[in-house]
Amino acid sequence: MSTTDNPVVIGVVDKQPTALLVAVAEARLRGVPLRVVHSTWVATQAGDVYRGLDASEAVRAAGRELLDDARRLVEHEAPDLVADYELTSTPAEMVLQEAASDAAVIVVGSDDVPWYDRILRTRIAGHLAMHAPCPVVVVPELSYPGRHDGDVVVTIDGDTAAEGPLGFAFDEASRREASLHVLHVTRVGAPVERAGRERDDVERALADWRERFPDVLVLATFRHDEVEDAILRATEQSALVVMGRPHRHAVPFAASRSAAARVLRHAHCPVAVVPPR
C-alpha cells in the first residue's frame, strides 16, 4: 500500500517496450498512477535537417501512434492501473526533470542506442540519473522481459552515499517479497583500514534498516574488486540493482571511469540510481 500518490513517470521512445513493462510493474507495486510521456522535440529537430520537408505533423502523428501503442500495452498488462499519456514538443530531458520533482520514480530506457540516435536524442538516462531529485530506474532494452522475481541487489562503495540506496532497496525488496543482497565493494588496492571502516559503517547502517524492514531477508557480501565489474556481474542474476549517485567530488558522471556511466550502458537488468537523502 502506497503512502503517497506520487506517480511513476516513464519517458517512452521507439522500440523500448521493456522499459514500459518495468514502469507498469513499479506503479502496480506502489499502488500509484502511471504517467507516460513522449517528446517529439528531437524528432522535429531531425526533420528540419531535410530541406523543403515539413515533418512536424508527421512527427506528431507518429508520437500519437507511439502513445496509443503504449496505452494498449498498459491496458493489457494492468487494466485497472490509472494512467495518463502526454505528448509534448518540449525536450524530453526538461519534461522528465520537471516531472521528477513530484514523481515516486522515473523510468527511462538506457542510453545504449545506435550512434545516430545518440547524436539526436542526447544522453537522457545519464543526465536524469545524475540530476533528478527522485530515484531513476534505467532499463536495458532486452529482446524479452528480464527476471521480475529475482533478488534485489544494492551496491555500496566509497564513491556513493549509502542511506538513499539502502532505503530504496529495502523498500523495493519488501514490496516484491524478495531477498536483498547488499554488495559492498572496495576497489582493488584500497588501504585495508579503509575497507574495515567501511564494513563497520555498512553493518551499522544495515542493523537500522533490518529493524525497519524485518520481513526482508538480507545477505551482505564484502568484496575487493573493481566496482564496475562487480555491479555488472550482479545485474546478470538480479531483478533490480540499486546504486547510489556518485558524490559531487567523485569522478564526473559522463567520464568513462564512472561506475554509474558504464553500468547504465551495459547492465543486464534494470538499474535504479538513487540520490542521497
Backbone as JSON, one array per atom type, in Angstrom:
{
  "sequence": "MSTTDNPVVIGVVDKQPTALLVAVAEARLRGVPLRVVHSTWVATQAGDVYRGLDASEAVRAAGRELLDDARRLVEHEAPDLVADYELTSTPAEMVLQEAASDAAVIVVGSDDVPWYDRILRTRIAGHLAMHAPCPVVVVPELSYPGRHDGDVVVTIDGDTAAEGPLGFAFDEASRREASLHVLHVTRVGAPVERAGRERDDVERALADWRERFPDVLVLATFRHDEVEDAILRATEQSALVVMGRPHRHAVPFAASRSAAARVLRHAHCPVAVVPPR",
  "N": [[0.85, -1.19, 0.0], [0.6, 2.18, -0.92], [1.9, 5.19, 0.5], [1.71, 7.58, -0.65], [0.56, 9.49, -3.46], [2.24, 10.06, -5.49], [3.25, 9.74, -8.83], [4.53, 7.01, -10.9], [6.73, 7.8, -13.42], [7.31, 7.58, -16.86], [9.47, 8.03, -19.58], [8.94, 7.53, -22.91], [10.29, 6.09, -25.89], [10.82, 5.06, -29.3], [10.7, 1.52, -29.74], [11.26, 0.51, -27.14], [9.85, -1.32, -25.34], [10.31, -2.85, -23.05], [11.09, -1.13, -21.0], [8.68, 0.18, -20.54], [7.12, -1.93, -19.55], [8.48, -2.41, -17.16], [7.96, 0.0, -15.84], [5.17, -0.15, -15.56], [4.98, -2.36, -13.84], [6.27, -1.31, -11.6], [4.58, 0.81, -10.87], [2.3, -0.64, -10.19], [3.26, -2.13, -8.02], [3.59, -0.1, -6.17], [1.12, 0.98, -5.99], [0.28, 3.33, -7.29], [-0.51, 5.98, -9.68], [0.36, 5.84, -13.23], [2.37, 7.73, -15.36], [2.81, 8.45, -18.66], [5.09, 9.66, -20.92], [5.89, 11.2, -23.98], [8.19, 12.8, -26.03], [8.3, 14.89, -28.86], [10.26, 16.53, -29.62], [13.03, 16.1, -30.36], [12.77, 14.53, -32.65], [11.44, 16.33, -34.31], [13.38, 18.31, -34.63], [15.24, 16.8, -36.03], [13.84, 16.41, -38.4], [13.95, 18.94, -39.5], [16.38, 19.0, -40.71], [16.14, 18.07, -43.25], [15.78, 19.73, -46.1], [13.02, 21.59, -47.29], [11.13, 19.83, -46.41], [8.38, 19.52, -44.47], [8.11, 18.19, -41.53], [6.71, 18.24, -39.2], [3.93, 17.65, -38.59], [3.79, 14.98, -39.32], [5.58, 13.92, -37.5], [4.28, 14.45, -35.07], [2.02, 12.86, -35.46], [3.2, 10.34, -35.52], [4.09, 10.3, -32.91], [1.68, 10.28, -31.5], [0.73, 7.78, -32.32], [2.66, 6.17, -31.14], [2.12, 6.59, -28.41], [-0.45, 5.55, -28.36], [0.12, 2.86, -28.83], [1.53, 2.38, -26.49], [-0.51, 2.75, -24.62], [-2.21, 0.61, -25.24], [-0.57, -1.54, -24.52], [-0.24, -1.08, -21.76], [-2.9, -1.27, -20.86], [-3.39, -3.9, -21.45], [-1.57, -5.26, -19.8], [-2.12, -4.24, -17.25], [-5.06, -3.66, -16.56], [-6.51, -2.25, -14.63], [-4.96, -0.18, -13.83], [-4.4, 3.22, -13.19], [-3.64, 5.57, -15.61], [-1.93, 8.18, -17.31], [-1.37, 9.87, -20.42], [0.96, 11.64, -22.26], [1.75, 13.83, -24.82], [4.32, 15.81, -25.96], [6.08, 18.72, -27.14], [8.2, 19.73, -25.88], [11.64, 19.44, -24.94], [12.62, 16.14, -24.01], [14.36, 15.73, -21.85], [13.99, 18.05, -20.3], [11.26, 17.89, -19.66], [11.09, 15.49, -18.19], [12.87, 16.01, -16.12], [11.51, 18.04, -14.79], [9.19, 16.63, -14.11], [10.23, 14.87, -12.29], [10.27, 16.13, -9.87], [7.97, 15.65, -8.41], [7.61, 12.95, -8.63], [7.37, 9.46, -7.83], [9.15, 7.6, -8.84], [11.3, 7.75, -11.65], [11.29, 6.28, -14.83], [13.32, 5.2, -17.44], [14.55, 4.24, -20.7], [17.74, 2.71, -21.45], [20.8, 4.45, -22.42], [22.15, 3.13, -24.35], [22.22, 3.15, -27.37], [22.05, 3.17, -31.04], [24.61, 5.05, -32.81], [23.64, 7.18, -34.38], [21.11, 7.68, -33.33], [21.94, 8.39, -30.79], [23.27, 10.8, -31.18], [21.13, 12.46, -31.91], [19.26, 12.21, -29.79], [20.48, 12.85, -27.36], [22.01, 12.1, -24.14], [19.79, 11.1, -22.27], [19.06, 9.33, -20.16], [21.43, 9.15, -18.64], [21.78, 11.84, -17.84], [19.46, 12.32, -16.26], [19.78, 10.38, -14.27], [21.92, 11.43, -12.9], [21.04, 13.9, -11.98], [18.29, 14.07, -11.23], [15.8, 14.59, -8.67], [14.6, 12.35, -7.6], [14.55, 8.71, -7.35], [15.9, 7.1, -10.25], [15.13, 4.75, -12.6], [16.85, 2.89, -14.83], [16.46, 1.15, -17.78], [17.6, -1.61, -19.54], [17.09, -2.41, -22.96], [15.75, -5.31, -23.65], [15.41, -8.35, -25.58], [13.41, -9.83, -24.59], [11.31, -9.7, -21.68], [13.09, -9.22, -18.64], [14.15, -10.91, -15.58], [11.69, -10.79, -13.13], [11.24, -11.8, -10.72], [13.48, -12.19, -9.22], [16.24, -11.56, -6.92], [16.72, -8.42, -5.19], [19.44, -6.27, -5.53], [21.67, -4.21, -3.82], [24.25, -1.96, -4.23], [27.18, -0.78, -2.68], [29.72, 1.58, -2.34], [32.78, 3.46, -1.91], [32.38, 5.82, -3.31], [29.78, 6.65, -3.31], [26.82, 7.73, -1.52], [25.28, 5.88, 1.12], [22.78, 5.84, 2.44], [20.41, 6.7, 1.0], [20.28, 4.79, -1.25], [20.13, 2.34, 0.27], [17.7, 2.63, 1.69], [15.84, 2.79, -0.45], [16.29, 0.3, -1.66], [15.64, -1.59, 0.37], [12.92, -1.0, 0.62], [11.99, -1.65, -1.96], [12.6, -4.41, -2.05], [10.95, -5.34, 0.0], [8.38, -4.72, -1.02], [8.36, -6.37, -3.26], [8.52, -8.8, -2.1], [10.99, -10.04, -1.96], [14.37, -11.27, -1.59], [17.16, -9.39, -0.28], [20.23, -8.51, -1.46], [23.11, -7.21, -0.27], [25.77, -5.63, -1.55], [28.93, -4.77, -0.91], [31.62, -3.03, -2.17], [35.04, -2.69, -2.24], [37.55, -0.96, -3.82], [40.15, -2.57, -5.64], [43.36, -2.53, -4.24], [42.85, -0.53, -2.45], [43.46, 0.91, 0.82], [43.75, -1.37, 3.57], [42.72, -0.66, 6.07], [40.78, 1.19, 5.37], [38.85, -0.4, 4.09], [38.02, -1.91, 6.3], [36.87, 0.07, 7.96], [34.76, 0.94, 6.33], [33.28, -1.39, 6.14], [32.39, -1.69, 8.78], [30.79, 0.59, 8.96], [28.79, -0.04, 7.1], [27.63, -2.31, 8.27], [26.53, -1.19, 10.59], [24.64, 0.55, 9.46], [22.99, -1.31, 8.17], [21.9, -2.68, 10.33], [20.05, -0.86, 11.36], [18.24, -0.6, 9.18], [17.35, -3.21, 8.95], [15.78, -3.43, 11.22], [13.68, -1.73, 10.55], [12.59, -3.04, 8.37], [11.7, -5.88, 8.93], [10.76, -8.02, 7.52], [12.34, -8.51, 5.36], [14.72, -10.56, 3.95], [18.16, -10.51, 4.33], [21.27, -10.57, 2.74], [24.61, -9.98, 3.11], [27.52, -9.06, 1.37], [30.98, -8.62, 1.23], [33.5, -7.3, -0.69], [36.66, -7.18, -2.39], [37.23, -5.59, -5.32], [36.94, -4.45, -8.74], [34.75, -1.82, -8.97], [32.85, -1.35, -11.05], [32.9, -3.79, -12.49], [32.02, -5.64, -10.56], [29.4, -4.75, -10.07], [28.2, -5.0, -12.61], [28.32, -7.77, -12.96], [26.51, -8.47, -10.99], [24.13, -7.6, -12.13], [23.5, -9.59, -13.87], [22.11, -11.65, -12.67], [19.95, -10.67, -11.29], [16.8, -9.13, -10.36], [16.61, -6.43, -9.99], [19.0, -3.89, -9.68], [20.35, -1.69, -7.35], [21.92, 1.4, -7.0], [23.97, 4.03, -5.67], [23.98, 7.55, -6.34], [26.86, 9.05, -7.72], [29.1, 10.91, -5.58], [29.5, 14.48, -5.61], [32.17, 15.16, -5.55], [33.35, 13.04, -6.67], [34.54, 11.13, -9.53], [33.55, 12.7, -12.58], [30.24, 12.14, -13.83], [29.86, 11.64, -16.59], [32.28, 10.74, -17.48], [34.4, 8.14, -18.7], [35.41, 6.56, -16.72], [33.57, 6.46, -14.71], [31.64, 4.5, -12.54], [28.85, 4.43, -12.54], [28.15, 5.39, -15.13], [29.19, 3.42, -16.87], [27.88, 1.1, -15.97], [25.17, 1.73, -16.45], [25.15, 1.7, -19.21], [25.7, -0.97, -19.88], [24.28, -2.82, -18.38], [22.44, -5.79, -17.42], [19.97, -5.93, -16.33], [17.25, -3.93, -14.96], [18.45, -0.88, -13.53], [18.52, 1.04, -10.68], [19.24, 4.32, -9.92], [19.95, 6.15, -7.16], [19.41, 9.16, -5.42], [21.26, 10.81, -2.74], [19.96, 10.94, 0.64]],
  "CA": [[0.0, 0.0, 0.0], [1.39, 3.39, -1.01], [1.56, 6.29, 1.4], [1.7, 8.79, -1.45], [0.02, 9.31, -4.81], [3.23, 10.46, -6.49], [3.19, 8.72, -9.88], [5.7, 6.53, -11.62], [6.77, 8.52, -14.7], [8.2, 6.98, -17.84], [9.66, 8.65, -20.88], [8.98, 6.45, -23.9], [10.76, 6.32, -27.25], [10.56, 3.89, -30.13], [11.35, 0.23, -29.56], [11.69, 0.26, -25.76], [8.7, -1.81, -24.57], [10.7, -3.4, -21.76], [11.05, -0.04, -20.03], [7.27, 0.42, -20.2], [6.68, -3.03, -18.69], [9.07, -2.17, -15.83], [7.23, 1.11, -15.23], [3.86, -0.67, -15.17], [5.17, -3.2, -12.66], [6.63, -0.44, -10.47], [3.37, 1.52, -10.45], [1.41, -1.6, -9.52], [3.85, -2.44, -6.71], [3.43, 1.04, -5.28], [-0.28, 1.39, -5.93], [0.19, 4.73, -7.7], [-0.75, 6.13, -11.12], [1.46, 5.83, -14.19], [2.37, 8.85, -16.31], [3.62, 8.08, -19.82], [5.43, 10.89, -21.63], [6.7, 11.1, -25.2], [8.56, 14.1, -26.58], [8.57, 14.93, -30.29], [11.2, 17.63, -29.88], [14.22, 15.66, -31.08], [12.38, 14.11, -33.99], [11.13, 17.53, -35.08], [14.65, 18.92, -35.0], [15.84, 15.96, -37.07], [13.12, 16.66, -39.64], [14.37, 20.23, -40.05], [17.6, 18.82, -41.49], [15.78, 17.81, -44.64], [15.27, 20.96, -46.68], [11.79, 21.52, -48.05], [10.22, 18.82, -45.86], [7.75, 19.89, -43.21], [7.86, 16.9, -40.88], [6.12, 18.44, -37.88], [2.68, 16.93, -38.39], [4.1, 13.55, -39.38], [6.23, 13.56, -36.23], [3.23, 14.4, -34.04], [1.2, 11.67, -35.71], [3.97, 9.17, -35.07], [4.09, 10.34, -31.45], [0.35, 9.81, -31.04], [0.68, 6.34, -32.53], [3.5, 5.55, -30.12], [1.38, 6.61, -27.15], [-1.56, 4.6, -28.49], [0.7, 1.53, -28.62], [1.82, 2.27, -25.06], [-1.78, 2.59, -23.92], [-2.69, -0.77, -25.44], [0.26, -2.44, -23.72], [-0.56, -0.87, -20.35], [-4.24, -1.8, -20.59], [-3.3, -5.37, -21.5], [-0.81, -5.75, -18.65], [-2.69, -3.79, -15.97], [-6.28, -2.94, -16.97], [-7.04, -1.41, -13.56], [-3.98, 0.85, -13.48], [-4.69, 4.59, -13.65], [-2.5, 6.02, -16.4], [-2.08, 9.36, -18.15], [-0.48, 9.83, -21.58], [1.26, 13.04, -22.59], [2.58, 14.12, -25.99], [4.84, 17.16, -25.78], [7.18, 19.14, -28.0], [9.29, 20.17, -25.02], [12.69, 18.41, -24.87], [12.34, 15.1, -23.02], [15.19, 15.94, -20.67], [13.36, 19.09, -19.49], [9.97, 17.39, -19.17], [11.3, 14.47, -17.16], [13.5, 16.65, -14.97], [10.44, 18.72, -14.06], [8.3, 15.61, -13.55], [10.91, 14.19, -11.19], [10.09, 16.86, -8.6], [6.88, 15.05, -7.63], [7.46, 11.55, -9.04], [7.92, 8.43, -6.94], [10.26, 7.03, -9.58], [11.36, 7.98, -13.09], [11.78, 5.12, -15.58], [13.75, 5.52, -18.81], [15.4, 3.25, -21.34], [19.16, 3.02, -21.35], [21.36, 5.27, -23.49], [22.93, 2.27, -25.23], [21.48, 3.19, -28.62], [22.94, 3.41, -32.16], [25.27, 6.35, -32.76], [22.83, 8.23, -34.98], [20.09, 8.03, -32.34], [22.59, 9.02, -29.65], [23.53, 12.19, -31.54], [19.88, 13.21, -31.94], [18.47, 12.15, -28.56], [21.3, 13.18, -26.2], [22.03, 11.02, -23.15], [18.75, 11.46, -21.32], [19.12, 8.48, -18.97], [22.57, 9.55, -17.83], [21.53, 13.15, -17.22], [18.47, 12.19, -15.2], [20.34, 9.59, -13.17], [22.85, 12.25, -12.15], [20.48, 15.17, -11.5], [16.9, 14.03, -10.79], [15.65, 14.52, -7.21], [13.99, 11.08, -7.19], [15.23, 7.57, -7.98], [15.75, 6.91, -11.69], [15.35, 3.37, -12.99], [17.28, 2.81, -16.22], [16.1, -0.21, -18.2], [18.15, -2.06, -20.82], [16.04, -2.93, -23.83], [16.01, -6.71, -23.92], [14.52, -8.95, -26.57], [12.3, -10.37, -23.82], [11.38, -9.14, -20.33], [14.04, -9.87, -17.75], [13.62, -11.56, -14.38], [10.97, -9.9, -12.22], [11.06, -12.49, -9.45], [14.78, -12.42, -8.61], [16.61, -10.73, -5.78], [17.14, -7.03, -5.33], [20.83, -6.09, -5.12], [22.08, -2.84, -3.62], [25.7, -1.89, -4.22], [27.71, 0.33, -1.9], [31.16, 1.76, -2.44], [33.21, 4.71, -1.3], [32.07, 6.99, -4.12], [28.35, 6.96, -3.24], [26.2, 7.72, -0.2], [24.58, 4.61, 1.32], [21.47, 5.94, 3.07], [19.36, 6.69, 0.0], [20.16, 3.49, -1.91], [19.67, 1.3, 1.18], [16.28, 2.82, 1.94], [15.09, 2.42, -1.65], [16.44, -1.13, -1.9], [14.83, -2.32, 1.35], [11.52, -0.8, 0.28], [11.7, -2.45, -3.15], [12.61, -5.83, -1.69], [9.75, -5.61, 0.78], [7.22, -4.69, -1.91], [8.44, -7.52, -4.16], [8.69, -10.01, -1.28], [12.24, -10.6, -2.46], [15.56, -11.14, -0.75], [18.01, -8.25, -0.59], [21.67, -8.79, -1.42], [23.88, -5.98, -0.1], [27.12, -5.86, -2.08], [29.87, -3.68, -0.65], [32.82, -3.23, -2.98], [36.21, -1.84, -2.03], [38.4, -1.08, -5.01], [41.42, -3.28, -5.5], [44.46, -1.64, -3.93], [42.48, 0.42, -1.4], [44.04, 0.54, 2.11], [42.99, -2.35, 4.33], [41.98, 0.0, 7.14], [39.59, 1.8, 4.79], [37.85, -1.46, 3.9], [37.48, -2.25, 7.6], [35.98, 1.15, 8.42], [33.55, 0.94, 5.51], [32.48, -2.56, 6.51], [31.72, -1.38, 10.05], [29.73, 1.56, 8.67], [27.7, -0.74, 6.42], [26.97, -3.17, 9.25], [25.69, -0.33, 11.46], [23.5, 1.02, 8.67], [22.1, -2.44, 7.93], [21.17, -3.0, 11.57], [18.92, 0.06, 11.44], [17.25, -0.92, 8.15], [16.74, -4.51, 9.27], [14.72, -3.19, 12.2], [12.55, -1.11, 9.86], [12.02, -3.99, 7.41], [12.0, -7.22, 9.46], [10.3, -9.04, 6.58], [13.28, -8.65, 4.25], [15.89, -11.41, 4.18], [19.31, -9.75, 3.87], [22.57, -11.21, 2.61], [25.64, -8.97, 2.89], [28.79, -9.55, 0.83], [32.03, -7.61, 1.2], [34.4, -7.8, -1.73], [37.66, -6.33, -3.05], [37.01, -5.8, -6.74], [36.64, -3.24, -9.49], [33.34, -1.56, -8.68], [32.02, -1.53, -12.24], [32.8, -5.21, -12.83], [31.2, -6.31, -9.56], [27.99, -4.38, -10.27], [27.72, -5.59, -13.85], [28.06, -9.2, -12.71], [25.28, -8.56, -10.19], [22.96, -7.38, -12.98], [23.22, -10.78, -14.68], [21.3, -12.61, -11.93], [19.06, -9.93, -10.39], [15.64, -8.45, -10.91], [16.86, -4.99, -9.9], [20.21, -3.46, -8.98], [20.23, -0.32, -6.83], [23.21, 2.0, -6.73], [23.88, 5.42, -5.29], [24.51, 8.56, -7.25], [28.22, 9.43, -7.31], [29.27, 12.18, -4.91], [29.96, 15.54, -6.5], [33.63, 15.21, -5.6], [33.85, 11.85, -7.33], [34.78, 11.28, -10.96], [32.34, 13.16, -13.25], [29.38, 11.05, -14.27], [29.98, 11.33, -18.01], [33.59, 10.19, -17.77], [34.37, 6.69, -18.92], [35.8, 5.87, -15.49], [32.46, 6.44, -13.75], [30.94, 3.22, -12.42], [27.44, 4.6, -12.93], [28.02, 5.52, -16.57], [29.43, 2.13, -17.52], [26.83, 0.17, -15.58], [23.92, 2.07, -17.14], [25.25, 1.32, -20.62], [25.92, -2.39, -20.14], [23.58, -3.67, -17.4], [21.56, -6.84, -17.93], [18.67, -5.8, -15.67], [17.04, -2.53, -14.58], [19.34, -0.32, -12.51], [17.99, 2.25, -10.04], [20.23, 5.24, -9.38], [19.21, 6.81, -6.09], [20.13, 10.29, -4.84], [21.41, 10.74, -1.28], [18.86, 11.5, 1.41]],
  "C": [[0.88, 1.24, 0.0], [0.93, 4.42, 0.0], [1.54, 7.61, 0.66], [1.12, 8.48, -2.81], [1.01, 9.75, -5.88], [3.37, 9.38, -7.55], [4.56, 8.15, -10.23], [5.63, 7.18, -13.0], [7.74, 7.8, -15.62], [8.25, 7.83, -19.09], [9.83, 7.57, -21.92], [9.52, 6.96, -25.23], [10.49, 5.05, -28.03], [11.32, 2.67, -29.63], [11.96, 0.06, -28.17], [10.52, -0.24, -24.92], [9.08, -2.35, -23.2], [10.66, -2.34, -20.67], [9.61, 0.23, -19.6], [6.74, -0.69, -19.29], [7.24, -2.87, -17.27], [8.31, -1.06, -15.12], [5.85, 0.67, -14.76], [3.99, -1.49, -13.89], [5.48, -2.36, -11.43], [5.41, 0.32, -9.96], [2.41, 0.58, -9.72], [1.95, -1.96, -8.13], [3.55, -1.34, -5.71], [1.98, 1.47, -5.12], [-0.5, 2.84, -6.29], [-0.09, 4.81, -9.19], [0.54, 6.05, -11.93], [1.29, 7.03, -15.12], [3.34, 8.51, -17.43], [3.83, 9.33, -20.68], [6.24, 10.57, -22.87], [6.94, 12.5, -25.75], [8.86, 13.97, -28.07], [9.68, 15.91, -30.63], [12.39, 17.19, -30.72], [13.87, 15.26, -32.5], [12.06, 15.3, -34.88], [12.39, 18.21, -35.53], [15.33, 18.13, -36.1], [15.17, 16.22, -38.41], [13.54, 17.96, -40.3], [15.64, 20.11, -40.89], [17.28, 18.66, -42.96], [15.08, 19.04, -45.24], [13.99, 20.71, -47.46], [10.8, 20.5, -47.51], [9.69, 19.3, -44.53], [7.31, 18.62, -42.51], [7.06, 17.04, -39.6], [4.87, 17.61, -37.65], [2.91, 15.42, -38.43], [4.73, 13.08, -38.07], [5.2, 13.47, -35.12], [2.33, 13.18, -34.21], [1.91, 10.4, -35.25], [4.01, 9.11, -33.55], [2.77, 9.86, -30.87], [0.22, 8.3, -31.21], [1.51, 5.59, -31.48], [2.79, 5.5, -28.78], [0.18, 5.67, -27.2], [-1.06, 3.17, -28.27], [1.01, 1.32, -27.14], [0.54, 2.05, -24.26], [-2.3, 1.16, -24.04], [-1.88, -1.76, -24.59], [-0.08, -2.32, -22.23], [-1.92, -1.49, -20.01], [-4.26, -3.33, -20.63], [-2.65, -5.91, -20.24], [-1.48, -5.42, -17.32], [-3.95, -2.99, -16.25], [-6.84, -2.02, -15.9], [-6.09, -0.27, -13.19], [-4.41, 2.2, -14.04], [-3.46, 5.12, -14.37], [-2.88, 7.25, -17.22], [-1.02, 9.31, -19.25], [-0.29, 11.24, -22.09], [2.19, 13.1, -23.79], [3.02, 15.57, -25.9], [5.93, 17.45, -26.8], [8.34, 19.72, -27.21], [10.36, 19.08, -24.97], [12.45, 17.44, -23.72], [13.12, 15.32, -21.73], [14.55, 16.97, -19.73], [12.06, 18.59, -18.88], [10.17, 16.42, -18.01], [11.98, 15.05, -15.92], [12.46, 17.37, -14.12], [9.51, 17.7, -13.39], [8.91, 14.94, -12.33], [10.68, 14.87, -9.84], [8.94, 16.29, -7.78], [6.6, 13.61, -8.07], [7.98, 10.63, -7.95], [9.19, 7.86, -7.54], [10.16, 7.51, -11.02], [11.91, 6.72, -13.74], [12.14, 5.58, -16.99], [14.5, 4.32, -19.37], [16.85, 3.66, -21.24], [19.59, 3.87, -22.53], [22.21, 4.44, -24.45], [22.17, 2.1, -26.53], [22.46, 3.43, -29.76], [23.45, 4.85, -32.18], [24.42, 7.47, -33.33], [21.69, 8.65, -34.07], [20.72, 8.79, -31.18], [22.85, 10.5, -29.94], [22.25, 13.02, -31.45], [19.22, 13.3, -30.57], [19.16, 12.78, -27.35], [21.19, 12.04, -25.19], [21.07, 11.36, -22.02], [18.86, 10.64, -20.04], [20.26, 8.92, -18.06], [22.36, 10.87, -17.13], [20.56, 13.03, -16.06], [19.04, 11.44, -14.0], [21.26, 10.44, -12.3], [22.18, 13.43, -11.45], [19.07, 15.1, -10.94], [16.8, 13.93, -9.27], [15.0, 13.25, -6.7], [14.79, 9.93, -7.8], [14.91, 7.47, -9.47], [16.1, 5.46, -12.02], [15.65, 3.33, -14.49], [17.18, 1.36, -16.68], [16.78, -0.55, -19.52], [17.06, -2.67, -21.67], [16.38, -4.34, -24.26], [15.04, -7.24, -24.96], [13.32, -9.61, -25.9], [12.41, -9.8, -22.42], [12.33, -9.94, -19.46], [13.35, -10.48, -16.54], [12.93, -10.52, -13.5], [10.83, -10.53, -10.84], [12.39, -12.8, -8.76], [15.02, -11.5, -7.43], [16.81, -9.28, -6.19], [18.57, -6.93, -4.8], [21.08, -4.59, -4.94], [23.6, -2.83, -3.47], [26.14, -0.64, -3.49], [29.21, 0.38, -2.1], [31.51, 3.14, -1.92], [32.84, 5.96, -2.06], [30.6, 7.39, -4.06], [27.88, 6.94, -1.79], [25.33, 6.48, -0.08], [23.12, 4.78, 1.74], [20.33, 5.89, 2.05], [19.19, 5.36, -0.7], [19.66, 2.39, -0.99], [18.17, 1.42, 1.44], [15.43, 2.4, 0.76], [15.12, 0.91, -1.86], [15.62, -1.96, -0.91], [13.35, -2.2, 1.0], [11.13, -1.64, -0.94], [11.64, -3.94, -2.83], [11.36, -6.21, -0.91], [8.52, -5.66, -0.11], [7.19, -5.93, -2.82], [8.43, -8.86, -3.43], [9.92, -10.78, -1.75], [13.34, -10.48, -1.41], [16.37, -9.93, -1.21], [19.47, -8.66, -0.41], [22.4, -7.45, -1.37], [25.32, -6.28, -0.5], [27.98, -4.63, -1.82], [31.17, -3.98, -1.36], [33.88, -2.2, -2.6], [37.15, -2.05, -3.19], [39.7, -1.8, -4.69], [42.53, -2.27, -5.25], [44.13, -0.61, -2.87], [43.1, -0.03, -0.07], [43.14, -0.4, 2.9], [42.15, -1.68, 5.41], [40.72, 0.7, 6.61], [38.5, 0.78, 4.61], [37.21, -1.84, 5.22], [36.51, -1.21, 8.12], [34.66, 1.12, 7.64], [32.66, -0.26, 5.85], [31.73, -2.3, 7.82], [30.57, -0.41, 9.83], [28.52, 0.87, 8.03], [26.92, -1.61, 7.41], [26.06, -2.35, 10.17], [24.45, 0.14, 10.71], [22.5, -0.12, 8.44], [21.29, -2.81, 9.17], [19.93, -2.13, 11.7], [17.84, -0.33, 10.43], [16.61, -2.27, 8.38], [15.61, -4.35, 10.29], [13.48, -2.6, 11.53], [11.84, -2.09, 8.92], [12.33, -5.41, 7.86], [11.59, -8.33, 8.51], [11.3, -9.34, 5.48], [14.48, -9.5, 4.69], [17.1, -10.74, 3.54], [20.56, -10.63, 3.85], [23.59, -10.13, 2.28], [26.92, -9.63, 2.42], [29.77, -8.39, 0.76], [33.15, -8.12, 0.3], [35.41, -6.73, -2.14], [37.56, -6.61, -4.55], [36.96, -4.44, -7.42], [35.14, -3.01, -9.4], [32.45, -1.85, -9.88], [31.82, -3.01, -12.56], [31.88, -5.95, -11.86], [29.72, -6.01, -9.77], [27.43, -5.02, -11.54], [27.47, -7.09, -13.7], [26.77, -9.38, -11.92], [24.04, -8.4, -11.06], [22.6, -8.62, -13.79], [22.24, -11.73, -14.0], [20.22, -11.94, -11.08], [17.85, -9.4, -11.12], [15.84, -6.94, -10.95], [18.17, -4.79, -9.16], [20.06, -1.99, -8.6], [21.63, 0.2, -6.54], [23.02, 3.48, -6.39], [24.42, 6.33, -6.36], [25.92, 8.95, -6.79], [28.23, 10.79, -6.61], [29.77, 13.23, -5.91], [31.48, 15.59, -6.61], [34.23, 14.01, -6.31], [34.09, 12.14, -8.81], [33.5, 11.73, -11.65], [31.57, 12.01, -13.89], [29.64, 10.64, -15.71], [31.32, 10.71, -18.36], [33.53, 8.68, -17.86], [34.74, 5.93, -17.66], [34.66, 5.77, -14.49], [31.78, 5.08, -13.74], [29.52, 3.34, -12.92], [27.29, 4.63, -14.44], [28.18, 4.17, -17.26], [28.31, 1.14, -17.2], [25.55, 0.46, -16.34], [23.98, 1.67, -18.62], [25.21, -0.18, -20.84], [25.17, -3.33, -19.21], [22.67, -4.66, -18.1], [20.18, -6.81, -17.27], [18.45, -4.33, -15.35], [17.96, -2.11, -13.43], [18.71, 0.97, -11.98], [19.15, 3.07, -9.49], [19.51, 6.17, -8.41], [20.02, 7.97, -5.53], [20.3, 10.12, -3.33], [20.22, 11.37, -0.59], [19.3, 12.78, 2.09]]
}
